[in-house]
Every structure is written in C-alpha cells, then in structure tokens.
Amino acid sequence: MTAIVPDKPALEGLEGKWDELWSERGTYRFDRALANGELAGRADVYSIDTPPPTASGSLHIGHVFSFTHTDLIARFQRMRGKKVFYPMGWDDNGLPTERRVQNYYAVRCDPTLPYDDTFEPPFEGGDNKSSKAADQKPISRRNFIELCERLTVEDEKQFETLFHRLGLSVDWGQTYRTIADSSIRASQLAFVRNVNRGEAYQAQAPTLWDVTFRTAVAQAELEDKDQPGAYHRLAFHRHGFGASDDATASADIFIETTRPELLAACVALVAHPDDERYQPLFGTTVTTPLFGVEVPVVAHHLAQADKGSGIAMICTFGDLTDVIWWRDLDLPNRAIIGFDGRIISEAPDVITTETGINAYSAIAGKTVFSAKQAIVELLRDSGELIGDPKPIIHPVKFFEKGDKPLEIVSTRQWYIRNGARDEVLRARLLEMGAELDWHPSFMKVRYDNWVNGLTGDWLISRQRFFGVPIPVWYPLDADGNPRFDELIVASEASLPVDPSTDAAPGFDETERNTPGGFIGELDVMDTWATSSLTPQLAGGWERDDELWQLVAPYDLRPQGQDIIRTWLFSTLLRSALEDGRTPWQNTALSGFIVDPDRKKMSKSKGNVVTPSDVLETHGSDAVRYWAASSRLGTDAAFDPQNPTQIKIGRRLAIKVLNAAKFVYSFTLPEAPAGGAFAVTHPLDLSMLSKLEEVITTATTALEAYDHARALEAIESFFWTFCDDYLELVKERAYSASSDAAAKASAVIALQAAIDVLLRLLAPFIPFATEEVWSWSHGDSESIHTAAWPTGVIDGSGAAFAPDARPALPAHETLLGLAGQALVGIRRAKTDAKVSQKAPVSSATIEGPTAAIAELELAADDLREVGKIAALYFVEADELAVREIVLETGSVE
C-alpha cells in the first residue's frame, strides 16, 4: 500500500479542513437515486426524525451529547450502504424566542399598534435580561414578528456553525424552520383536518395560565417547584350561626388551606365519602368566613381524610384538583383571578352582605401575594383564623419556562383530543407505544405512565404572537358579537393563512370587526403543535410525495428523555389521528448531562456549559468520544475543569494518527517471481481472528443502538493492537533480514487491520479517521462512504480481496497469550530499573501445555521485542515469565 503521510500528523485544523471538503463533495447529501440511476426504494433508505433545537440563545453541552448519539447511527447506516435521510430543523417559534427578542431588543408586542415600516429597535447586541416591561418599547405585532425572524436567523447560523464543527453528518440541504411558510402550511393543514374530523375543538374551560407571559399552558409543560407556604386554619360556620356565638362554637367546621386569598371563590367544602366525621354534613350547607356565602358540603373520593382536618374548600380555581371537583360535582364558577394574576375588580354576585363586599374591596386589584396578606389580616381581626399559620414547603406548579406560579383562569381555548376522555384513542396510543422499539427499553414505562395519567385533552392555543396562526375566523352578529359556534375554517387550498391579516372566506377586509362581518382568531398554536409534525415537516408530507414515500415511516426518532411526554407523545398522537400508524420504528433516548455534583444542567440553575470553548480546547473528536462513551438513557457527568473522558478521547484520536503513520512506514518486500505474499504467520492470524470478533461485536451493538458497547469493544482492541501486537511484530515488519514471507505477513496484516479499525472508528472520531484514510485513498474518497467492515475476509467491507484472504479463525488465543508474556517481560525490566531496550541473555516462560504450544509459534517475535538471546518454554500451572537473566544479573 502506498500512502502519503505528513511528517507530523496533528488534530489541529482537521475540523475546518474536512468540513469544507465534505460540504464541497456533498458527502452527506441525501441522494434519491441508486448507483444505477434508478430511484431508491424505502428499503434503501434510513431516515431520522431529527430533533429541532430551540433557536433562541445558545446551544449547550447537552445538545452536543445527544446529537452525537444520533450522528453515530447516521454514519454507521451510511457506511452500511443506506441512503441516509438526516435533516436538521430549527424550532424557532414560541415563548423562548419571544422572550429572547424582548430582552435582546428591549421591545414588547402590543397588537393594537399599527405597523411601522421604518422601525428600528432601541437596543441591540446583548441579552439585556434586566430589562423590565415598563422599559421596553411597545411595537406592533408585525414589527415584533420581524424582529423574531431576524434574531432566529442569526441564532440558527451560529448553531449550524457549531454543528459543522462537531462533525454532524447532516444533509444541510434538508433544513427546515418551524415558522417557515411550508411548516405553517403543514401545521395548519393537519389542524384543519383535525377540526373537520372532530378531533380539534374549542371550549370555555378552566385553564392553567402563566401570568407573566399571559398565555395558557398545557399539561405537558408543567413543572413542580418546591415553594414556601403555610397552612391557615379557617372556621366555616354551620348555617344560622356565627363565629362569635360561644354557645355554638362547636358548630364551626375547620379547614386548612394554603390559599386563603381564594376564599371569595369558594364554592363548596369536600370530604371523603367514607370519612365518618363528615358524613352527617353531606347535603348540608355552611357559610364562608368573611364573605358569608352559603356553600354545600359534598363528598368526593379524591378528598384526603389524613390531610389537614380531612375536609377542604373547593375554590375556582386553586389547583388542578379543584378543577376535577368542580367538573365532577357540577359546581358553579366564581373565579376571581384575572389574566394579569390580580384579583378582578368585581366580586362574585353571591357576595351580597356589606361585610362581604367590604372584605372583597380590600383585595380587589391586588396581586395574589398582597391579597393573601390582606385576607389573613381580615380573618385574624374577625376571629375566623384559628391560631397562627403553619409554615410548610410544598410543590407548586409552574410553566417550565416561567418564573411565577401558575394560576387557573377561565378562557376559551383550542384543544386536540388526546385520549384523556377517549378510551379507544388511549388504547390505540398505548398500542403504538408497544409497537415501537425503545432504546433503552426501560424508557417505555414513562410513555405508558404519561398516557395512562392524562387528565385532559391537549390545549394547543397560545395567547402569543410568534407562532403558527390558528386558521379560523368567527362571524359577528348584528350587534358585533362573535358567533363562536359558527366558526369559519380555512380551506386546505388556501393555506397558509393568517386570520389577523387575511380576510375570512366570503368576506373582504372592510368587514373585519364590524357588525355582520367577521373577526380573525388571534391565538397561535403552541410550538409543540408544530413540532409534533417534524416527520411531516422534514419529509415533504403533502408537498413532495416522492420524498414522503421514501422516508416515512421513519427508522429513528432520537430525543431527550425529558420530552417523552411532549414531543414523543404528541408526534405519536398526530400520526395516530392522521394516518393511524407509528411515525417511526425506533426511538433512542439520551440521558441528561449533570454537573460534578450530579445535578442536571439547566439554564435556570446556572450550571450550563456552552460547547464552543470545549470543542476549541480539546477538539471535536475528543468531545464526540466523551458523548459516545455514555449509553442511551444514562446520565453523564461533565466537569469542565477536569474533563477526564474528553482527554482520553483526544489521546485516542492522536494515537490513531500516530499508529497509522507507523504502520504505513512498513514496506512489503519484493514478491517472488510468479507468486504473491499472504498472511501466514500464526500471530498475525491470531490478531485478525480477534479483529473479526470485534467487527461482529461492534456491528451487533450498533444495530441495537448501543454505541457505547461498540466503542468499548473497538477501543479495547485498538489499544491491544497498538500496545501489544504492533510492538510484537514491528521488528519482523521492519527488518530487511527477516524471512520475506514472515515480514510480508506482518505488513499485510498490519495494513489490513488499520484499514478495518479506521472504518470501525469512523463514526466516533470522524476527523482523525478521515485524515488517515486520505493518506492511502486520496482526498476524493471519503471513509464515511466506504463500506462498513463486515469481516476481515468476507463481505463487501472485508480488508482482503477474495483470492488473497487468509484462513480464519486461527490461533485465536495466541495474541492474548503473547500479550501476557510481553507484559511479564516488560515488568521484569521495569522492576530491575533498566531500559526496555536492555538486552536479556535468557528468559523462561512457563505455563499450561496448550498455552506453551501456542506461544512457541510467536517465539521469534517475543525474542525480538524483548531483546532476548535465548528463550525457553516450560510447562506449569499458570502462565508467567521466569528466570530473566540480564547482562547485569538475574531477575526472577
């Protein structure tokens, strides 16, 4: 083999060099044609439903971790001859983008303002996180969306640059954005079909509400955070009695609540139906403290007899259990919290007493926090607060991207049926989960638990601006009131549309907001309502049927374990509703990145590591090695101050360069006339036999999506190859005086092994392996489109031509035995404190009969590497090196 090897191979600069060449050649381009020019079929394609990262801010080390896992499989399948469909998407609409734009440009959206085509933001060039709403300039919705577009495009450029540096083998010609016209059309098309099939509907209902963002929040976006609170013991009164009447004090009913500020919204007291303490009260009424409102005492199985006093007040709405009680028991709605998180100005009409009206006026317009303080003081003054509040720490529900506890308000929202109230659909979703191959398998239970635990349909509408418009309008009656039950749905042919600027079908723009005219829906879809369609967005659904038939259903959905309940579930749901099949066959779930204290890395905790510096300092191959060392579903610790695993990866990449250079320095002797050399030496055959085993192990592991097991097997053999085999045979491969056949056997085996090892390592360290491959194959042929090794001697990925292949397996134990003997020889010299090059007069190796018989076949190589003049073999129970005699004395 002729190889052009640089004098001093190095990792530095390889990322830029090879990324540019890969882009120029289209190395990773998805080509629909086969080698013979015919269109590829579905069986020829391996398709990946790539997760689109949120394009707001910066990528973090977790992206590097999980995207590397995906890239390993993409590269493996490409080398197996598959046409790999590996797109990249950017999830660029939704709350994270809006928040970043607000902070970055110091603006906020006011939909009532007109568009200003000359507008320039007052601030640009930083996060500006300290900016408050009062300091942000209000701008029109269109101006705001233009800024969102501008910033996301810039963020996406930075993300793409980093992914290029990481060596992702993405086809950058297959990129999509969730806010692009094609994505809006696909998202709206799926929604229109949901509406027409009765799967999407609108309803006025209690809604989880983020008061900061002024938007509804879905069940899947909730996050529990431990917060300080207090139990307040309040006295409710039996009908006809007051708290100040000592003779009837025993008639009071005591409840304990953490939300006394919602007392005016109380609609009932509830206890468990089996609780004997309160059974006599069921069907009776009590009056609320301060407000004097008569409310019933009811029974429900969700009441907890062992919590507090065993009886609770039902308010509209303090938490999700209140919503369940309210719905199951058909109770009235007396909600008092507005969309801004403050107590609304008008009291519920059931508060009629002067005392009650005065009490309500004391909290009207206040924040929840201030209202709680005011109510507690009023209760203390009235004597209806029993004792002092008892401090506690309890879980409170937050929007996963929010800073304040969620409230529950009554709003009109759009929902998609998800199986929560449809047992047939729920059962189908569980069946689809069972049809998937989960990697790792134990993650499936998280999906099952989520589906079985659903309590309500999927709320998809958001009261935001930068998102996919909901494509409906509402006619107005003669008084200008919307007739919500007569909604006007966009036709499929008209999509994409924006009802806030496009007139409703059958109307013109002059009839907008006028009696007898129409209004457009101003809400947008939750970003998950679009991201749930990533197979369709990337695969040309209803846009490029040829592509869709080639890639769908996909082979793989890689993603994080934390979004099983959102992305994975919602994608299965949309596929179940649209075409009744699973959108992919395999799902691969990466673990979390944790800090040295084993805490999950997140922006809110301030322990996120950005990957740019890590890649710059250690190199991409080293970082990829770190990511590949962790199995799917397993958390990986990352210490930026001491990235041990990354350093090991860098050492491996450097060793690949140096070992290959060393191997390519050996030359074949001139072959005899009319003949050819072959691998015949027992030690060389043993090495190749072990390499065959590694190929099988690595291939099986990667087929099972166990990249870490594959890397472990490959790397272990590589170091054995370098530290033992290469050392054992280098003298034979170098020496001009060696037997020509033995020399040739070593050189051929060495070069064949390097050829296979490079291809085995290519998915893991693509830059170093591509560099070495180019030394012997030139710049025009990429290792990443070379055949994956199927065996040293068999198959298209073999290292030998069929007429030159050695007979394997052979002498399978010899390499291991010789390695043990070599270690013993080295240790003896080290113990004697002499150089490994120090000559040895004689040495004896003892061991079992079979082991000695094998070792004698490698005697010449052992003598050469150990500088041993006379080597003896004797039988013994265990393998050991004995009686080494140096020129300066004997070593036992």
N, C-alpha and C positions, 0 to 999 in steps of 0.2 A: 504493500500500500504506500503510495506517495502522498505525503502530507506536507503542507506549507505551514510551519509552526512559527509563531512570533518568538523573538528571543526572550521576552519577559511577559508572559501572559498575565493579565490582571483583570479584575472585575470592574474596575473603574471605567466608566464610559460605555459599558456594554448596553445599558438600558436605552440610551439615546440612539446608539448605532443600530441596534436590531429593531427597535420600534419603528424607526424610519424606513428600514428595508421591508419590514413586514407590511407596513402601510402601502409602500410603493408597489409591492408584488401582489397585494390582495391576498396574503397568505391565509387570512381567516374569513375571507368573503364567502358568504353562503351562495353557492352556485347551484342553480336548479337543474343543470344538465349533468349527465353522466359523462364518462370519458368518451363514449361512443357518440355523444351528441344528443342522445335521447333524454327526455325529461325524466328526472329522478322520480321514483315512487315513494310512497310513505315509508316502506321498509328500508329505504336507503338513507332516510333522514333521522337524525337525532335532534329533537327540538327542546329548548329550555325556556321556560316561562320566567325570565329573569326578574328579580325584584327591582322596581324603580325607586332609587333612593330619593328622599325628600330634598328637593333643590332649594334649600334655604339655609344659609350659613355655611358650614364646612363639614366635610366628611370626618369621621373619627376612626380610631383603630379597629372598631368593631366591623366597619364596612370592609376593611382590608381582610379581616379574619374570615368573614362569611363569603365574600366574593371570591376569595382564593379557593375556598372549598368547591365552589361551582366551577371555577376555571379548571381545576384538576380533572373533573369529569369531562368537561368540554374537550380538553386536549386529548384525554385518553380515547374518547369516542372518535375524534377526528383521525387519530392515528390508527384506529381500527377500521378506517375506511368509510365512516359515516359522513354524510353531508350535515355538518353541524349548524343548526339554526340557533345562534346565540346573540340575541338582540340586546339593546340597552334602552331602558326607558327612564324618564325623569318625572317624578311625581311633583309637579310644580304648582298645583293649585291648593287652596285650603288655608286654614288658620296659620300654620307656621310661616307660610310665605307672606301673608298679610301682616303678621306681627313684625317680621323682619323688615318689611318695607316701611312700616310705620316708624320703626326705630332708626332705620338707615337713612330715610329721607326727612324725618320729622314732619310727617303728614298724617292725616286720618281722613277716612272716607265719609263724606256727607252726601247721600244720594239726592238730596233736594237741590244741590248746587248745579248750575249749568256747566257744560264742558268748556274748558279754556284751552284753545289750541296753541296758545303761546306760553303755557305754564312751564316753569322750571322749578324744581324742588328747592326749598330754602336751605337744605342741608344735604350733604352727600359725602361719603367716604369713610364711614365708620358705623359701629353698631348703635351708638347713641342710646344705650339702654336706659339712661337716666331720664330720657325724655318722657314727660307726662302728657296726658291727653290735652290738657289746657295749653301746653306749649307747642302742640302740633297743629300745623296749618290745615284747616278743612279744605278738601278738594272734591270735585265731582267723582262719581263712580267711574266714569270712563277715564278720567285723568289718573285715578288711583290704579285701575287695571293696567294702564300703560306703564306705570312705574313697576308694577308687579312683573310684567312681561320683561321690562328692561333688566331688572335685577336678577331674575331667574336665569335669563340667558347668560349673563356674566358668571353666575354661580355654576351653571352647567358646564361652561368652558373649563373652569378650574377643576371640576370633578372629573371631566373627561381626561384632562392632562394628568391627573393623579392616577387614574385607572390605566392610562397608557404606561405610566412609569411602573406600575405594579405588574404589567405584563399580561393583563386580561386579554384573552384571545377572542374578544367581542368583534362582531361584524358591525363596524361603526356606520355602515350604510343602512343598517336596520335599527335606527334610533327613532324613538317616538317621545312625545311630550303629552302628559295627561290633559293639558289645556289647549293643545293644537286643534285646529278645525276638524281633522279626521277623528281625533279622540272624542271631541264634543259630539260629533255626529254619531259615533258608535254608542256612546253613553246614552244619548238621547233616544236613539233607535231602540236600544234594549229597554229603556224606561217606557217608551210609548207602547211597546209590545206588552210590557208588564201591566200597564193600565188597561189596554184593550182585552187582556186575558183575565182581568180582575185580580191580578197579583199585587198591584200598587193601588193605594187608596189614600184618601185624605180624611183626617179626623181631628176633632177638637178633643184634646185629652191632656191629662197631667203630663208634663214634660220636664225631664232633667234639663236644667238651664244654667249656663255659665254667665254670671252677671258681669264679668269683665268683658268677655267677647260678645255679649248679648246674643247668644245663639243656643239652640238646642244641642243636646249631647246624647249620643247613642249609648246603649248598654255596654257595648264592646269598648267604649272609650273611657270607661270609669277606672279610677284608681283610688284605693283606700289609703288614707294617710292618718296616722295616729295624731290626734289633736287633744289639747286640754279642754275639759268641760266640767260640768258639775250637775249633780242631781239636785233638783229642787222639789221639796215635798209640799204639795198643794192640797188644800181642802176643798172638795166639791160638796155641795150640800144637797141633802135629801129634799125633795120638793116640799116647800112650805116652811122650811127652817133656815135660819141664818147662822153664821159662824159665831156671832156674839151671844147667842142664846145658850147659856151654860147648861140648862136643863136638857137640851137636845144635842149637846156636843157629840155624843156617841153616834148621832145620825150622819155625821160627816163621813165622806168617802175620801181616802187619801191616795193620791197618785204621786209617782216620782217621774220627773221629766227633765231632760237636758235642754228643752226648748220652750221655756215659759213665755217667750215673746210671741208664740203662736197660739196663745190661749184664746184670743179673739176668733181664731179659725177652728176652734174645737167643734166637732160635730157629733161626738159620742164618746163614751167610755167603753172599754172592751176587756173581757177576761176570758180565760179558757172555759169551754163548756163543762169540763169536769171539775172545775175549782169550786168546792163546796162552800167556800167563804162568800162567793158572789152569786151563786145560783139563785138565791132568793131575790136578787136585784134585777135579773134579766127580765126585760119587758117593762121595767120602771124607768123613771127619769130622774136626773139630778140637775142642779143648776151650777153654772160655771162661776168660779170666783171672779171678782171684779166686774164682770160683764153681765152676770145674772141671766144667762141664756139657758133655757131648758134643753138638755140633750139626753138621748136614750142611753141605757146601759145594755150592751149587746154581747153576744158570745161569738168567739171565732177560735179555730184550732191553732192559729199562729200566735195567740197570746201566750206569754210565758209566765206560768204560775210562780216560778222561782226567781223572777227578775223584779227587783224593787218591791212594791207592795202587791204585785201579782195582777194589778189592774192598771190599764194605761189609757191615756186620752188619745183619740184619733183626731188629727188635725189635717186640714187640707192646705199644704201637704208638708209634713216634716221629713219624711223619708219614704223609701220605696214600699215599706210595709204599710204605711198609711194609704198608699195608692191601692194596694191589694185589698185592704179592709174596705176602703171607700167603694171600690168596684164590686166586691163580693157582697157587701151588705147594702148596696144601693143607697148610699148616704148622700146628703146634699154637699155642694161645693161652696165653701166660704173662703176661698183663697184670699190672702191679704198681702202677699209679697209680689211686687211688680217686677218687670223685666230688668230694672236697674238695681235690683236687690234691696230696695227700700220698701217700707210699709206703705201701701197705697193710701191715698187721702180719704177715700170714702169707706166708712165702716160697713160691715155686713148688715143687711137690713134687719136681721134678727136682734141686733143690739138696739134696744129702744129706751132703756132706763137712762135717767140723767147721769147716774154714776157710771154706767157703762159707756155712754157717749163721751163723758169727760175722760175716762181712762183711755179710750181709743185715741182721742185727740192728743194725748200725751205721747203717743208712739207714731202717729201718722207722719210720713215723710222721713222717718229716721232709718238709718241702716239697721240691719239685723242686730249688730253688736250693741248699738245705742238703745234700740228698742228693748233688748233683753235687760239692760241695766235699769231702764225706766220701769218696766213691768215688775222687776224684782223689788224695787223700792215701793211701788204701789201695793204689792202683795204684803210686804213687810208692814206697811202702815195699816193695812186692813186686817191684819192678823191671820191672813189666809196662807201665808208662807210659814210652814211649820219647821222651826229650827233653822240652822244655817245651811246653806248649800254645801254639798259634799263633793269636793274636787275629785275628778277622775281623768283618766286618759282613755280615749275611745276612738275607734276607726270612723273617719268621716269621708264621704265620697267627694272626690274632686274629678274634674275633667283632667285627663292625663297631661294636657298641655297648659292647664290653668293654675292660678295662684290662690284662688279663693274657693271655699266650699260651695258645692252646687246647691241650688235651690230647686224647688219643683213648682212650676207655674203652669197655668192652663193656656195652651196655644193650639192653633190649627197647624198641623204638620202633615208631611207626606211619609207614608210607611210602605215597605215591601214585606209581604208575608214571608216568614222565615221558619215556620214550623212550630212556633211557640204556642199557637192556638189551632194547629192543624196536625193532627196525629199522623195522617197519611204522609204529609210532607216531611215531618220529623223522622218518621221511619225510613223514608227514602234517603234522607241526608245521612242517617246512620249507616244505611246500606252502602252508600257511596264511599263513606269513610272506610268501611271494611273492604271495599274493592281496591283501595289504594295500597301500594307497598310503602310502608313508613320506615324511614331511616333516621334515627333508631326506632325500633318497633314500639318501645315503651311510650313514645310520644302520642300514640293514638288515643290513649285514655284521656288526654287533655281535650282532644276534639270531642270525644264522646261525652265527657262531663259538661262541656260547653253546650252542646246541642240539647242534652237532657235537662240542663239548668235554665234554658231560655224562658223568660217570663213575659216577653212582649215582642211584637213584630219589630222589624228593623226600621228605625227612624232615619230617614235619609236626607231630609231637608235641613238647610242651614241658613240662618239669617246673616249671611255674609255677602261678599262681593266678588272675590276672585275664585270663581268656580264654574262648573257646568250649569248653565241655566236650566231650570225645570221647564220643559216646553209646553206650557199650558197657559190659557187665558180664562177670564171669567166674564160673562156678560153682566151688564149693570141694568137694574130695573129702572122704572120711570123716576124713582127718587134717587138714583145714583148708587144704590146698594148692590154689592156683588151677589150673584146667584151661584154660590159655590157648588151646588148640586148639578149645575148645568155646564160644567167645565168644557172648554174648547181645547181639544188635544191637537197638536201639530201633526200633519200628515208625514209619513215616512219620506216622501219625495221632497218635502220642504226643508229637511234637516241639513245643517244645523240652524237653529233659530235662537234668538234672544228676545223673549217676550217683553223685556223692559224697553226695547227699541224697535222691535218688529211688530207690525200691526197684526191683530188676530185675523185668521181666515174669515173672509166675508165682511171685513171692516177696513176702514182706512185710518191713517194716523190721526186725523182730525176728530175721530170719535173716541179717542183714548180719554179715560177719566171723565166722560160726560154721561148724563142720564141716557139710558137706552144704548149706550156704547159698550165699551169693554175696559178692563184693566188687565195688565200682564202680571203673571206671577213674578215676584221679585226675589224669592228664595232661590238658592242654588243647591246643587246636590252636595252632600258630604263627599269628601275626597275618596272615601272607601267605595262609594257607589260607582266611581270611575275606575279606581284601582282594582276593584273586583273583576274587571273586564280585561285585565292585562293580556290574557291569551288572545282575546279578540282584537285588542288594540295593536299588538305586535304582529299578529298572524294574518292581517288583512281580511278579517271577518266582514262580510257584506261589502267588501271593497276590492279584494283581489282573491277570487275564488280558487284560482290555481294554487296560490300560496297557502291558503287556508287548508286545502285538501292535503298539502304536503306536510304540514306541521301539526295539525290538530287530529285527535287529542295529543297533547304534548307528552314527551317522555319524562320530563323532570320539572318539578316546582321546588327550587331551593328557597329557603327563607329562614328567618329567626323564629325561635320557639315562642317568643313573646307575642307574636301576631298570629298564632293559630286561630284565636277566637275572632280576629278581624279579617285579615287578608285571606288566609286559607279557607276559613268557613264561608266568607262572603263569595269567594270565587266558586266554590262548590255549589252554593245556593244559586248563583246566577246561571251556572251551567245546568243545574237541575231544572230550573224554570224554562230555560231557552231550548236546550236540546236533549235533556234527560240523561246525560252521560257525564262521567268524571272528566274534568278538563285535562288531566294528566295521569300517568300511571304511577310515578314515583314522587315522593316528597322527601326532601332532605333538609333536616332541621339542625342548624348550627346552634351551639351553646352561646353563653354570654362571655364577654370579656370582663374580668374582675380585676380589681387593683390588688396590690400585695396583701391587703387585709381581707381579701376575698369578698369585697363589696362590689356589686355590679357598677360598672362605669356608666355614668349618665351626666348630661349637662347640668341637671338640677343639683347634683351632688358635687359638681366642680372637680371631678376626678377624671374627666375625659382626656385622652391623649390624641392629638392630631397626628396623622401618619407621615406628613411630609418630611419632618425632621428625621424620623426613624428611617425612612427609606433613603434619605440623603446620607445619613451617617453609616448605615450598615449595608445598604444595597438591597435591591428588590428580591433577589433570590434568597437572601438570608431571612427576610421578613416572611416570604412565602413558606419557607421551611418551617418557621415557627407556627404559622397558621395550619399547615398540613400535618403537624405533629399531634394535633388535637382531633379526637374522634368527633363525629357528629353528635350533637346533643350534650356535649361535655363542655363545661365552663373552662376557660383558660385564663390563668393569671398573667398579668403583664406588669412588669416593673421597669419603667423607662430608665431608672438609674442603674439597673443591672439586668439587662435583657439576655439572660444566660442562653436560652434556647435560640435566640436570634444569632448570637455569637457562634453557637455550634453550627447553625445553618451556613453562616459565612465561611467557616472553616471547611465545611463540606464542599461548597462551591469552588473555593480556592484549590482544594485537593483534586477536584475533577480536572481543573485546568492543568495542574502540575503533573498528575498521574498520566493524563493523556499525552502530554508533551514527552514524558519519559518513555511511554510505550511506543510513540511514533519515532523515537530516536533509534529503535532497533531496526535492522535491515535484514531481509531474507538473504541467505546465501544463494549462490547461483545453482539453479536446479540441474540435476544430472541430465545428460542428453536423452531426450525421448521420455523423460519422466517428470514427475511433479511431487512436491513435498506435501505432507499431510500431518495432522495432529495424531501422533502415535505414542508420545511419552505418557506413562501412567499418571504422573502428577498433573499434566495438562488435561488429560481426560477427566480426572477427578474434579478439577476446577470447573470444567464445562458441565459436568454432571450436576454439580451443586448449583450452577447458574441456571440450568434447566428447571430445577426445583423452585428457584426464586421467581422465574418467569411465571410458573404456574401459580405460586402463592400470590404474587402481586396482581396478576390478572384476575384471579378469583376474588381477591379483596376489592379491587376497583369495580368489578361487576356488581358487588354487593354494597357499593358506595362506602367502603371502609378504606378511605385514602390513608389513614394513619397506619393501619396494618400493612398496607402495601409499601409505604415509605419505610417502615421499620424493617421489613424483610429486605428491601433493596439496599438500604443504607448499611445494614449489618453485613451483608455480603460484600458490599463495596469496600468497607474497611478491612475485611478479611482478605479481599483481593489485593488491596494496597499494602497492608502491613505484613501479610504472610506470603501469599502466592507470588507477588511481584518481587519480594525480597528473595524468595527461594529460587526463582528461575532467572533472575536478572544476569547472573554470571554466565549461565548457559546461553541466554539470549544475546549477550554482549560478545562473548569470546569468539575470536576468529579461529581458535584451535579446537573448539568443540566439534563433536561429531555433527556434520552438516544436518542430518535428519533430526537429531535431538534439538539443535539450535532452531531449525525451521519450525519444529513442533511448538516450541515455546513462543516464537514470534507470531505465528499464525494464531495460536490460542489467545495470546495477549491482545492482539488487534481485534479478534472476533469478540472477546469479552468486553473490550472498551466500546465497540460498536453497539452491543446489546445494552450495556449499562447506561450509555448515553441516552438511548431511547427509553429505557425504564425510568430514568431520572428526569427526562424532558418535561413532563407535566409539572414537576415540582420546582425545578430550578431552570426555567426555560432560557434564560440569557446565557448562563455558563455553558449549557449543553449545546445551544445553537452556535456559540462561538467555536467550540471544539469541533463540532460537526463540519463547520465550514473549512477547517484546516484540511480535511481529507475529501470533502464533497464539493467545495467551492461555494460561492455566495448565492448561486442560483437555485440550489436545492435546500429546502428547509427540513430540519429534523422533525418539525412539528406537523409535516405532511408525509413523513416517512412511515413505513408500516410498523405498527406496534409489534414487539417481539412475540411470536407465538411459540418459539422454541429455538434453541441454538441450531438445530439441524433440520427442523421440519416447519413447513408452512411459509407463507409469504413474508413473514417477519424474521425468518431464520438468518443467522450470520454466515452460513455456508451455502454454497451452491450445491444442488443435489448430488453432483458427481464428485464432490470433494468433502462431503460431510463425514466426520468421524463416527464411529460406532459408540453410541451412548445408550444407557448409562454404563459407566465403567469406573472401577476403583473409587466408589463413592465415599469411602471413609478416609481415603489417603490424605486429602488436603487437610482435614481436621487433625489427623494424627501428626502430620508433618508440622502443622502449626503449633501443636503442643510441644513437639520436640524442639522447634525453633525457640519457643518461649523459654524452655528449660536451658538451652544453650545461652541465650541472652542473659537470663537471670544469673547463671553461674559466673559469667564475665562481670556482670554488674556487682555481684557480691564480692568478687575478687578485686573490684575497683580498677579494672583495666578496660581499655577501649574494646568496642565490639569488633574492631578490626584486628585485635591481638591474635596472633597465631596460637593454635592448640596442637600439641603434639599428638594427643589421643583423647578419645571420648567414647563412652559406652552408653548405649541406650537400651534400657530393659523394658519389657512389657509382655503382655499375653502373646501367645504364639501367632494368632491371626494378625494382631497389630504389627508384630515384628516382621511378618512376611510382607505386609503392605509397605512398611517403612523402608525395607531394604530396596524397594523399587525406586525410592527417592534418595538413596544414599549419596549419589554423586552431588545432587543439589544441596543436601544438608552439609556435606563436606565443604563445598564451595562457600556457602553463606556463612558457615561457622569458622572458616579458615582452619579446618581440622585435617591434620595429616593422616591420621588413622582413626576410622570409625568402626566400632564394634557393636554387635547386637546380641543381647542375651535374653532368655525368657524369664519372666517374673509375673507376679500377680497384677501389678499396676504399671502403667507407662510412666517412666521417669528417666532423666538424664543423669548418669552417674559417672564418677571417676574421670572428670575432665582434667587433663594434665596440660597446664600452660607451660610456656618456656620458663616461667619463673616458679613453677611448683604445681602441686596438685590441688584440685578443687572438688570436694565431694558434693 
